[in-house]
Every structure is written in structure tokens, then in C-alpha cells.
Amino acid sequence: PIGLLNMAALACFFMLRAVEASLMLFASVMINTAEMLVTVELPVTKTDPRALGCKRTWGCLCSSGLPSGCPYHAALQQQQRLRDLFGE
């Protein structure tokens, strides 16, 4: 897996099951750098993990002191890692 720790952080914060996390597309994750927010399009049913229709957003949690990471920075790092490996 590419960026396992980043994906684990995103899966935990967005409450993703393994199938949902593994099917997540690059285009399903929107990052707002001005407001430091990450929004993920999530499936609306358990039986069809590709039926995207629900959006959830998390902001930067770095100032909260959580030892488990920050969903915004995990998404930002994962996006950069994928761009470095596969290009735009």
C-alpha cells in the first residue's frame, strides 16, 4: 500500500471500512488549503461502496495535541505522495 499511515489516519477519522478505504479515489478527496479542510465523498450504502453521495469534512487538528495525527495533513501528505509517484 502507498501511504499506509496516512490512509489509516483518514480511515479512522472518516470511519471508513476496509472496502471503502481501498476503493477511495483521488478525485473523492477535496482539500481546501485556505481553510485547512479535507472533504471526502463517502458511500451512502453498505452494499455499494461506490455509491458516493455523502460528504464529510475534517479540519486541521494539529493544535488539539492529538497523538493520532491530523486528517487534514494526512490527506495533504497522501495527495503529494500520489502526485510524486504518478504525476498529475
All heavy atoms as an XYZ file, in Angstrom:
664
protein
N       0.829     -1.208      0.000
C       0.000      0.000      0.000
C       0.863      1.256      0.000
O       1.934      1.270      0.593
C      -0.806     -0.098      1.271
C      -0.674     -1.503      1.736
C       0.580     -2.050      1.134
N       0.387      2.257     -0.635
C       1.086      3.543     -0.700
C       0.531      4.445      0.401
O      -0.673      4.660      0.478
C       0.883      4.199     -2.082
C       1.488      3.310     -3.159
C       1.492      5.585     -2.112
C       1.124      3.719     -4.555
N       1.413      4.967      1.235
C       0.998      5.887      2.289
C       0.096      5.242      3.326
O      -0.948      5.789      3.678
N       0.502      4.107      3.823
C      -0.333      3.326      4.742
C      -0.745      4.116      5.982
O      -1.910      4.094      6.374
C       0.392      2.042      5.146
C      -0.375      1.096      6.056
C      -1.633      0.610      5.376
C       0.503     -0.053      6.470
N       0.178      4.839      6.591
C      -0.162      5.594      7.809
C      -1.135      6.729      7.512
O      -2.051      6.994      8.307
C       1.108      6.126      8.473
C       2.036      5.051      9.040
C       3.289      5.693      9.631
C       1.328      4.211     10.077
N      -0.953      7.396      6.379
C      -1.896      8.455      6.004
C      -3.285      7.884      5.758
O      -4.291      8.440      6.203
C      -1.408      9.189      4.754
C      -0.165     10.001      5.009
O       0.048     10.497      6.104
N       0.665     10.125      4.006
N      -3.342      6.754      5.050
C      -4.638      6.132      4.774
C      -5.287      5.620      6.056
O      -6.509      5.697      6.213
C      -4.483      5.001      3.762
C      -4.343      5.475      2.341
S      -5.681      6.580      1.809
C      -7.102      5.521      1.958
N      -4.488      5.113      6.980
C      -5.031      4.642      8.257
C      -5.637      5.805      9.040
O      -6.722      5.677      9.622
C      -3.947      3.948      9.074
N      -4.962      6.941      9.040
C      -5.492      8.122      9.735
C      -6.801      8.574      9.093
O      -7.785      8.851      9.798
C      -4.467      9.252      9.715
N      -6.827      8.629      7.773
C      -8.058      9.045      7.089
C      -9.187      8.054      7.339
O     -10.329      8.452      7.588
C      -7.808      9.202      5.591
C      -6.939     10.392      5.195
C      -6.615     10.348      3.716
C      -7.630     11.693      5.555
N      -8.881      6.758      7.284
C      -9.907      5.743      7.515
C     -10.474      5.853      8.931
O     -11.684      5.704      9.125
C      -9.336      4.353      7.271
N      -9.626      6.124      9.889
C     -10.099      6.250     11.275
C     -10.964      7.491     11.460
O     -12.052      7.414     12.034
C      -8.917      6.291     12.235
S      -8.094      4.702     12.411
N     -10.497      8.631     10.985
C     -11.249      9.866     11.187
C     -12.570      9.870     10.423
O     -13.563     10.397     10.901
C     -10.414     11.089     10.809
C      -9.483     11.524     11.891
C      -8.139     11.205     11.835
C      -9.938     12.236     12.980
C      -7.270     11.588     12.840
C      -9.090     12.629     13.992
C      -7.746     12.300     13.921
N     -12.583      9.284      9.235
C     -13.800      9.267      8.434
C     -14.614      7.991      8.616
O     -15.599      7.782      7.915
C     -13.460      9.491      6.958
C     -13.074     10.915      6.665
C     -11.746     11.284      6.598
C     -14.036     11.889      6.488
C     -11.381     12.593      6.343
C     -13.689     13.212      6.231
C     -12.358     13.555      6.165
N     -14.204      7.122      9.567
C     -14.922      5.891      9.895
C     -15.144      5.022      8.654
O     -16.245      4.568      8.366
C     -16.266      6.216     10.567
C     -16.142      6.992     11.863
S     -15.337      6.052     13.159
C     -16.576      4.852     13.523
N     -14.073      4.795      7.897
C     -14.153      4.002      6.682
C     -13.866      2.542      6.975
O     -12.959      2.214      7.727
C     -13.138      4.500      5.648
C     -13.262      5.946      5.209
C     -12.131      6.298      4.252
C     -14.604      6.191      4.558
N     -14.650      1.668      6.352
C     -14.344      0.250      6.404
C     -13.237     -0.024      5.402
O     -12.909      0.818      4.570
C     -15.592     -0.568      6.051
C     -16.705     -0.401      7.059
C     -17.956     -1.141      6.664
N     -18.439     -0.616      5.386
C     -19.038     -1.345      4.458
N     -19.228     -2.635      4.642
N     -19.460     -0.817      3.339
N     -12.662     -1.202      5.453
C     -11.534     -1.541      4.572
C     -11.916     -1.425      3.111
O     -11.143     -0.899      2.296
C     -11.036     -2.944      4.880
N     -13.102     -1.874      2.750
C     -13.515     -1.822      1.348
C     -13.694     -0.374      0.890
O     -13.337     -0.021     -0.232
C     -14.788     -2.670      1.097
C     -16.005     -2.058      1.764
C     -15.021     -2.852     -0.388
N     -14.218      0.472      1.742
C     -14.403      1.876      1.384
C     -13.057      2.581      1.234
O     -12.854      3.353      0.294
C     -15.251      2.583      2.438
C     -16.665      2.058      2.518
C     -17.356      2.447      3.808
O     -16.685      2.820      4.784
O     -18.591      2.339      3.827
N     -12.149      2.311      2.142
C     -10.821      2.935      2.069
C     -10.059      2.458      0.832
O      -9.379      3.234      0.172
C     -10.019      2.639      3.327
N     -10.192      1.179      0.513
C      -9.451      0.647     -0.631
C     -10.012      1.128     -1.965
O      -9.296      1.167     -2.955
C      -9.438     -0.878     -0.592
O     -10.735     -1.387     -0.806
N     -11.277      1.497     -2.003
C     -11.891      1.985     -3.243
C     -11.910      3.504     -3.359
O     -12.426      4.040     -4.331
C     -13.324      1.451     -3.356
C     -13.456     -0.051     -3.568
C     -14.914     -0.464     -3.530
C     -12.809     -0.469     -4.870
N     -11.363      4.200     -2.367
C     -11.364      5.657     -2.399
C     -10.539      6.161     -3.586
O      -9.413      5.731     -3.797
C     -10.793      6.232     -1.102
C     -10.883      7.747     -1.027
S     -10.078      8.451      0.420
C     -10.937      7.674      1.745
N     -11.119      7.059     -4.346
C     -10.434      7.632     -5.495
C      -9.757      8.949     -5.120
O     -10.192      9.649     -4.203
C     -11.430      7.899     -6.629
C     -12.144      6.698     -7.214
C     -13.182      7.165     -8.234
C     -11.159      5.750     -7.848
N      -8.721      9.288     -5.866
C      -8.034     10.569     -5.686
C      -9.047     11.713     -5.810
O      -9.006     12.668     -5.048
C      -6.934     10.688     -6.741
C      -6.062     11.893     -6.586
C      -4.957     11.861     -5.766
C      -6.346     13.060     -7.272
C      -4.139     12.962     -5.621
C      -5.540     14.169     -7.131
C      -4.430     14.127     -6.309
N      -9.965     11.602     -6.773
C     -10.956     12.654     -7.015
C     -12.022     12.728     -5.925
O     -12.751     13.714     -5.856
C     -11.612     12.421     -8.370
N     -12.114     11.724     -5.060
C     -13.108     11.716     -3.990
C     -12.668     12.520     -2.774
O     -13.437     12.694     -1.840
C     -13.399     10.280     -3.539
O     -13.905      9.526     -4.589
N     -11.425     12.976     -2.794
C     -10.877     13.728     -1.667
C     -10.583     15.151     -2.124
O      -9.793     15.370     -3.039
C      -9.595     13.059     -1.129
C      -9.036     13.847      0.046
C      -9.864     11.619     -0.740
N     -11.251     16.125     -1.520
C     -11.042     17.533     -1.844
C     -10.337     18.225     -0.677
O     -10.775     18.088      0.464
C     -12.380     18.226     -2.132
C     -12.967     17.881     -3.475
S     -14.393     16.786     -3.620
C     -14.992     16.310     -2.101
N      -9.270     18.925     -0.987
C      -8.501     19.612      0.046
C      -8.600     21.109     -0.161
O      -8.304     21.616     -1.246
C      -7.035     19.151      0.039
C      -6.969     17.653      0.336
C      -6.213     19.948      1.044
C      -5.591     17.062      0.284
N      -9.024     21.805      0.872
C      -9.110     23.258      0.857
C      -7.951     23.785      1.689
O      -8.008     23.776      2.922
C     -10.459     23.693      1.439
C     -10.641     25.187      1.450
O      -9.679     25.953      1.427
N     -11.888     25.616      1.494
N      -6.888     24.228      1.009
C      -5.693     24.669      1.732
C      -5.897     26.018      2.418
O      -5.244     26.301      3.413
C      -4.476     24.730      0.798
O      -4.781     25.546     -0.325
C      -4.085     23.347      0.320
N      -6.795     26.848      1.900
C      -7.025     28.162      2.512
C      -7.655     28.008      3.897
O      -7.287     28.714      4.836
C      -7.907     29.011      1.608
N      -8.605     27.084      4.031
C      -9.298     26.892      5.310
C      -8.788     25.667      6.072
O      -9.300     25.362      7.156
C     -10.799     26.759      5.064
C     -11.413     28.021      4.490
C     -12.901     27.891      4.283
O     -13.536     27.070      4.966
O     -13.430     28.617      3.436
N      -7.803     24.965      5.496
C      -7.224     23.760      6.100
C      -8.303     22.725      6.412
O      -8.449     22.256      7.538
C      -6.402     24.112      7.338
C      -5.208     24.982      7.013
S      -4.227     25.438      8.437
C      -3.321     23.935      8.707
N      -9.061     22.356      5.356
C     -10.126     21.376      5.470
C      -9.922     20.271      4.448
O      -9.450     20.516      3.342
C     -11.494     22.015      5.200
C     -11.952     23.107      6.157
C     -13.233     23.750      5.631
C     -12.189     22.531      7.540
N     -10.303     19.058      4.813
C     -10.328     17.943      3.878
C     -11.754     17.390      3.871
O     -12.354     17.174      4.918
C      -9.295     16.841      4.231
C      -9.502     16.294      5.624
C      -9.338     15.721      3.210
N     -12.298     17.221      2.659
C     -13.635     16.694      2.481
C     -13.532     15.414      1.671
O     -12.844     15.371      0.654
C     -14.533     17.712      1.746
O     -14.585     18.915      2.511
C     -15.945     17.171      1.550
N     -14.223     14.376      2.128
C     -14.205     13.087      1.456
C     -15.632     12.727      1.064
O     -16.551     12.842      1.883
C     -13.612     11.992      2.371
C     -13.703     10.624      1.724
C     -12.175     12.317      2.711
N     -15.808     12.308     -0.196
C     -17.092     11.790     -0.645
C     -17.179     10.336     -0.205
O     -16.291      9.539     -0.518
C     -17.217     11.872     -2.155
C     -17.458     13.255     -2.674
C     -17.696     13.241     -4.165
O     -16.743     12.889     -4.885
O     -18.810     13.573     -4.587
N     -18.229     10.021      0.527
C     -18.387      8.682      1.103
C     -19.591      7.968      0.509
O     -20.542      8.609      0.052
C     -18.570      8.804      2.620
C     -17.429      9.476      3.371
C     -17.851      9.791      4.787
C     -16.219      8.585      3.356
N     -19.561      6.632      0.519
C     -20.709      5.865      0.034
C     -21.923      6.064      0.941
O     -21.777      6.254      2.146
C     -20.243      4.415      0.095
C     -18.796      4.445      0.375
C     -18.452      5.789      0.904
N     -23.104      5.991      0.342
C     -24.332      6.159      1.117
C     -24.964      4.817      1.481
O     -25.951      4.794      2.205
C     -25.351      7.048      0.377
C     -24.850      8.470      0.291
C     -25.667      6.496     -0.993
N     -24.429      3.710      0.969
C     -24.954      2.393      1.314
C     -23.802      1.462      1.679
O     -22.675      1.658      1.236
C     -25.722      1.750      0.144
O     -24.805      1.423     -0.884
C     -26.799      2.658     -0.396
N     -24.099      0.441      2.463
C     -23.085     -0.554      2.804
C     -22.886     -1.560      1.682
O     -21.836     -2.154      1.551
C     -23.489     -1.304      4.074
C     -23.317     -0.507      5.321
C     -23.607     -1.363      6.527
C     -23.328     -0.596      7.798
N     -23.474     -1.433      8.974
N     -23.915     -1.761      0.864
C     -23.834     -2.774     -0.180
C     -23.180     -2.277     -1.464
O     -22.749     -3.076     -2.275
C     -25.238     -3.314     -0.518
O     -26.073     -2.217     -0.910
C     -25.840     -4.018      0.680
N     -23.124     -0.966     -1.654
C     -22.483     -0.413     -2.852
C     -21.486      0.652     -2.427
O     -21.831      1.831     -2.314
C     -23.528      0.177     -3.801
C     -22.928      0.636     -5.117
O     -21.710      0.450     -5.327
O     -23.678      1.182     -5.948
N     -20.236      0.276     -2.175
C     -19.243      1.240     -1.693
C     -18.881      2.313     -2.720
O     -18.205      3.267     -2.404
C     -18.030      0.376     -1.350
C     -18.221     -0.879     -2.105
C     -19.687     -1.061     -2.297
N     -19.332      2.170     -3.965
C     -19.052      3.173     -4.995
C     -20.194      4.172     -5.146
O     -20.117      5.064     -5.972
C     -18.798      2.474     -6.332
C     -17.696      1.437     -6.294
C     -16.304      2.013     -6.178
N     -16.055      2.819     -7.332
C     -15.398      3.960     -7.312
N     -14.884      4.389     -6.204
N     -15.237      4.651     -8.390
N     -21.271      4.028     -4.377
C     -22.427      4.922     -4.460
C     -22.159      6.172     -3.624
O     -22.687      6.341     -2.535
C     -23.681      4.212     -3.987
N     -21.301      7.033     -4.146
C     -20.901      8.229     -3.415
C     -22.053      9.229     -3.378
O     -22.675      9.501     -4.387
C     -19.670      8.862     -4.065
C     -18.464      7.931     -4.208
C     -17.343      8.657     -4.927
C     -18.002      7.436     -2.867
N     -22.310      9.787     -2.222
C     -23.385     10.750     -2.119
C     -23.342     11.536     -0.822
O     -24.069     12.495     -0.645
N     -22.498     11.132      0.070
C     -22.367     11.783      1.370
C     -20.983     12.425      1.453
O     -19.997     11.833      1.040
C     -22.541     10.739      2.462
S     -22.301     11.375      4.130
N     -20.924     13.643      1.948
C     -19.628     14.315      2.113
C     -19.407     14.618      3.589
O     -20.310     15.096      4.270
C     -19.582     15.619      1.315
C     -19.581     15.404     -0.175
C     -19.466     16.720     -0.901
C     -19.483     16.459     -2.401
N     -19.388     17.697     -3.151
N     -18.204     14.332      4.052
C     -17.817     14.642      5.429
C     -16.539     15.468      5.388
O     -15.683     15.258      4.530
C     -17.564     13.369      6.229
C     -18.777     12.504      6.361
C     -19.680     13.039      7.479
N     -21.056     12.605      7.330
C     -21.569     11.476      7.748
N     -20.820     10.636      8.339
N     -22.830     11.188      7.586
N     -16.405     16.370      6.331
C     -15.263     17.278      6.349
C     -14.609     17.285      7.719
O     -15.294     17.278      8.744
C     -15.718     18.715      5.986
O     -16.337     18.688      4.703
C     -14.548     19.684      5.970
N     -13.290     17.285      7.710
C     -12.486     17.452      8.915
C     -11.512     18.591      8.657
O     -11.036     18.779      7.537
C     -11.664     16.196      9.221
C     -12.386     15.153     10.002
C     -13.086     14.103      9.498
C     -12.454     15.030     11.416
N     -13.590     13.344     10.506
C     -13.207     13.887     11.701
C     -11.937     15.782     12.469
C     -13.474     13.468     13.000
C     -12.197     15.362     13.766
C     -12.955     14.227     14.024
N     -11.190     19.315      9.703
C     -10.195     20.362      9.612
C      -8.883     19.917     10.234
O      -8.742     18.777     10.670
N      -7.944     20.813     10.280
C      -6.644     20.535     10.878
C      -6.809     20.393     12.395
O      -7.435     21.226     13.041
C      -5.678     21.665     10.556
S      -4.064     21.465     11.334
N      -6.224     19.335     12.932
C      -6.307     19.078     14.371
C      -4.943     19.179     15.050
O      -4.784     18.732     16.183
C      -6.891     17.690     14.625
C      -8.301     17.454     14.104
C      -8.722     16.022     14.373
C      -9.281     18.426     14.716
N      -3.976     19.734     14.371
C      -2.617     19.789     14.920
C      -2.553     20.534     16.250
O      -1.821     20.145     17.141
C      -1.667     20.417     13.908
S      -1.366     19.372     12.477
N      -3.344     21.578     16.401
C      -3.299     22.352     17.644
C      -4.021     21.650     18.784
O      -3.906     22.048     19.929
C      -3.904     23.740     17.427
O      -5.264     23.620     17.084
N      -4.776     20.579     18.491
C      -5.510     19.883     19.542
C      -4.608     18.995     20.391
O      -4.995     18.558     21.456
C      -6.620     19.026     18.925
O      -6.062     17.950     18.211
N      -3.405     18.684     19.886
C      -2.470     17.861     20.626
C      -2.768     16.371     20.555
O      -2.231     15.595     21.333
N      -3.640     15.965     19.629
C      -3.944     14.539     19.482
C      -2.711     13.783     19.003
O      -2.065     14.195     18.051
C      -5.069     14.324     18.461
C      -6.475     14.688     18.893
C      -7.438     14.522     17.724
C      -6.910     13.807     20.043
N      -2.371     12.681     19.646
C      -1.201     11.921     19.212
C      -1.463     11.088     17.959
O      -0.546     10.599     17.336
C      -0.924     10.998     20.405
C      -2.252     10.837     21.053
C      -2.989     12.135     20.834
N      -2.751     10.949     17.581
C      -3.103     10.057     16.474
C      -3.012     10.707     15.104
O      -3.329     10.076     14.117
C      -4.514      9.529     16.692
O      -5.422     10.605     16.789
N      -2.607     11.937     15.018
C      -2.451     12.566     13.718
C      -3.542     13.568     13.406
O      -4.419     13.844     14.205
N      -3.447     14.085     12.219
C      -4.343     15.134     11.753
C      -4.907     14.697     10.401
O      -4.142     14.421      9.483
C      -3.548     16.425     11.629
S      -4.410     17.747     10.765
N      -6.227     14.642     10.256
C      -6.797     14.191      8.987
C      -6.451     15.114      7.824
O      -6.212     14.644      6.710
C      -8.300     14.153      9.255
C      -8.517     15.032     10.425
C      -7.262     14.987     11.222
N      -6.393     16.410      8.068
C      -6.059     17.358      7.004
C      -4.639     17.125      6.492
O      -4.416     16.988      5.291
C      -6.219     18.796      7.498
C      -5.632     19.809      6.546
C      -6.296     20.153      5.382
C      -4.399     20.412      6.802
C      -5.751     21.069      4.497
C      -3.852     21.311      5.929
C      -4.536     21.649      4.776
O      -3.992     22.550      3.892
N      -3.681     17.041      7.400
C      -2.291     16.866      6.981
C      -2.020     15.461      6.437
O      -1.191     15.289      5.549
C      -1.335     17.228      8.125
C      -1.233     18.710      8.313
N      -1.907     19.373      9.299
C      -0.568     19.647      7.599
C      -1.647     20.671      9.203
N      -0.846     20.858      8.173
N      -2.745     14.468      6.934
C      -2.614     13.118      6.376
C      -3.088     13.107      4.928
O      -2.442     12.517      4.055
C      -3.419     12.124      7.207
N      -4.208     13.774      4.644
C      -4.718     13.849      3.273
C      -3.771     14.643      2.383
O      -3.511     14.259      1.233
C      -6.106     14.483      3.262
N      -3.232     15.734      2.907
C      -2.295     16.559      2.140
C      -1.032     15.765      1.799
O      -0.565     15.784      0.652
C      -1.953     17.807      2.961
C      -1.400     19.007      2.245
C      -2.395     19.530      1.226
C      -1.075     20.106      3.252
N      -0.499     15.040      2.770
C       0.700     14.231      2.525
C       0.412     13.089      1.551
O       1.233     12.793      0.677
C       1.225     13.650      3.843
C       1.845     14.676      4.747
C       2.172     14.096      6.113
O       1.937     12.924      6.392
N       2.722     14.934      6.992
N      -0.750     12.467      1.688
C      -1.107     11.375      0.783
C      -1.270     11.893     -0.644
O      -0.806     11.262     -1.593
C      -2.389     10.689      1.257
C      -2.801      9.494      0.443
C      -1.869      8.304      0.610
O      -0.877      8.350      1.323
N      -2.180      7.227     -0.068
N      -1.919     13.027     -0.794
C      -2.096     13.614     -2.121
C      -0.747     13.930     -2.764
O      -0.532     13.630     -3.935
C      -2.943     14.889     -2.009
C      -3.330     15.478     -3.344
C      -4.151     16.734     -3.170
O      -3.649     17.726     -2.659
N      -5.404     16.672     -3.571
N       0.171     14.498     -1.991
C       1.502     14.819     -2.530
C       2.276     13.552     -2.876
O       2.951     13.490     -3.901
C       2.296     15.673     -1.534
C       3.585     16.197     -2.093
C       3.362     17.042     -3.340
O       2.533     17.930     -3.357
N       4.104     16.756     -4.390
N       2.175     12.536     -2.036
C       2.860     11.270     -2.304
C       2.361     10.657     -3.614
O       3.147     10.173     -4.425
C       2.644     10.307     -1.151
C       3.261      8.934     -1.408
C       3.227      8.089     -0.187
N       4.217      8.647      0.743
C       4.232      8.388      2.038
N       3.347      7.595      2.563
N       5.149      8.906      2.811
N       1.051     10.670     -3.830
C       0.487     10.121     -5.059
C       0.907     10.935     -6.284
O       1.197     10.382     -7.340
C      -1.037     10.046     -4.960
C      -1.568      9.034     -3.948
C      -3.077      9.166     -3.788
C      -1.178      7.615     -4.336
N       0.957     12.256     -6.147
C       1.417     13.105     -7.260
C       2.883     12.849     -7.573
O       3.278     12.833     -8.727
C       1.200     14.561     -6.935
C      -0.232     14.993     -7.101
C      -0.366     16.492     -7.041
N      -1.714     16.857     -7.396
C      -2.489     17.662     -6.688
N      -2.006     18.215     -5.587
N      -3.711     17.924     -7.069
N       3.694     12.661     -6.532
C       5.128     12.378     -6.751
C       5.331     11.053     -7.486
O       6.202     10.937     -8.333
C       5.882     12.353     -5.417
C       5.986     13.724     -4.776
O       5.746     14.736     -5.456
O       6.306     13.763     -3.565
N       4.519     10.055     -7.135
C       4.664      8.727     -7.749
C       4.049      8.637     -9.149
O       4.611      8.010    -10.028
C       4.023      7.668     -6.857
C       4.786      7.295     -5.611
C       3.946      6.393     -4.715
C       6.089      6.600     -5.972
N       2.867      9.242     -9.320
C       2.122      9.050    -10.557
C       1.970     10.301    -11.419
O       1.449     10.220    -12.521
C       0.725      8.495    -10.242
C       0.763      7.197     -9.501
C       0.422      7.122     -8.166
C       1.166      6.033    -10.144
C       0.461      5.924     -7.482
C       1.210      4.830     -9.465
C       0.865      4.767     -8.137
N       2.395     11.457    -10.921
C       2.240     12.708    -11.669
C       0.837     13.259    -11.540
O      -0.007     12.738    -10.821
N       0.603     14.325    -12.244
C      -0.719     14.977    -12.193
C      -1.719     14.122    -12.930
O      -2.856     14.094    -12.704
C      -0.656     16.369    -12.809
C       0.155     17.358    -12.002
C      -0.447     17.678    -10.642
O      -1.671     17.767    -10.508
O       0.329     17.822     -9.685
